[in-house]
């Protein structure tokens, strides 16, 4: 289970072709998901490297929700972002995962979907 749940920490790209990632995509993807990922990536890019902390990432994700018009159901934004970051439906909280991955790897994974 360790490799399945934590393997995404040890690679540059996340494998979105696994059976679990494909199933998750079917369950969480919606018409606005790609645009929300783009907005989130742009906002995260604006965080200075020395301010890449869990607290700043949390605050930035809240800002992304606001900019995307997500008010009550934050999972509408968070689940597609989690999918892009890890390919998994569960794991450590998203801000902590992003912090552990680092800014460059997090932005890279989000931007890969936007190409």
C-alpha positions in Angstrom: 0.0 0.0 0.0 2.9 2.4 0.7 3.9 2.5 -3.0 0.3 2.9 -4.1 -0.4 5.7 -1.7 2.9 7.5 -1.6 4.6 6.7 -4.9 3.6 10.1 -6.3 6.1 11.8 -3.9 9.0 10.2 -5.7 8.4 11.0 -9.3 8.2 14.2 -11.3 5.0 13.3 -13.0 1.9 11.5 -11.6 0.6 8.4 -13.3 -2.9 9.3 -14.3 -3.3 6.1 -16.3 -3.6 3.8 -13.3 -7.0 2.1 -12.8 -7.5 4.1 -9.6 -6.7 7.4 -11.3 -9.0 6.7 -14.2 -11.8 5.7 -11.9 -11.3 8.9 -9.9 -11.3 11.1 -13.0 -14.7 9.6 -14.0 -16.1 10.4 -10.6 -14.8 14.0 -10.1 -14.2 15.6 -13.5 -16.7 18.3 -14.5 -16.9 20.9 -17.3 -15.1 23.6 -15.3 -12.4 21.4 -13.8 -9.6 22.2 -16.3 -10.2 25.9 -16.0 -10.2 25.6 -12.2 -6.9 23.8 -12.4 -5.4 26.6 -14.6 -6.6 29.3 -12.2 -5.2 27.3 -9.2 -1.8 26.8 -10.9 -1.5 30.5 -11.8 -2.4 31.6 -8.2 0.1 29.1 -6.7 2.8 30.3 -9.1 2.5 33.7 -7.5 3.6 32.4 -4.1 7.2 33.4 -3.5 9.4 30.3 -3.0 10.3 31.4 0.5 6.6 31.6 1.4 5.8 28.1 0.1 4.3 26.9 3.4 1.2 24.8 4.3 -0.5 27.9 5.7 0.2 30.0 2.6 -0.9 27.1 0.3 -4.2 26.7 2.3 -4.9 30.4 2.0 -4.1 30.3 -1.7 -6.4 27.4 -2.3 -9.2 29.3 -0.6 -8.4 32.2 -2.9 -8.6 29.9 -5.9 -12.0 28.7 -4.7 -13.2 32.2 -4.5 -11.9 33.2 -7.9 -13.5 30.1 -9.4 -16.9 30.9 -7.8 -16.7 27.8 -5.5 -18.4 28.8 -2.3 -19.9 25.8 -0.4 -18.6 22.7 -2.0 -14.8 23.2 -2.1 -14.4 19.6 -3.3 -15.5 20.9 -6.8 -12.1 22.5 -7.0 -10.0 20.4 -4.6 -10.8 16.9 -6.0 -9.6 17.8 -9.6 -6.5 19.4 -8.1 -5.9 16.4 -5.9 -6.3 14.1 -9.0 -3.8 16.2 -10.9 -1.3 16.3 -8.0 -1.5 12.6 -6.9 -4.0 10.6 -9.0 -5.5 9.4 -5.8 -8.9 10.0 -4.2 -7.4 10.0 -0.6 -4.2 10.9 1.0 -2.6 13.5 3.2 -4.4 16.9 3.2 -3.9 18.7 -0.1 -1.9 21.6 1.2 0.5 19.3 3.1 0.9 17.1 0.0 1.7 20.2 -2.1 4.1 21.4 0.4 5.9 18.0 0.5 6.0 17.8 -3.3 7.5 21.4 -3.4 6.4 24.3 -5.5 8.1 23.3 -8.8 6.7 19.8 -8.9 3.2 20.9 -7.8 3.0 23.6 -10.5 4.5 21.2 -13.1 1.8 18.6 -12.4 -1.0 21.1 -12.7 0.4 22.7 -15.8 0.8 19.3 -17.5 -3.0 19.0 -17.7 -3.3 22.4 -19.2 -1.2 21.8 -22.2 
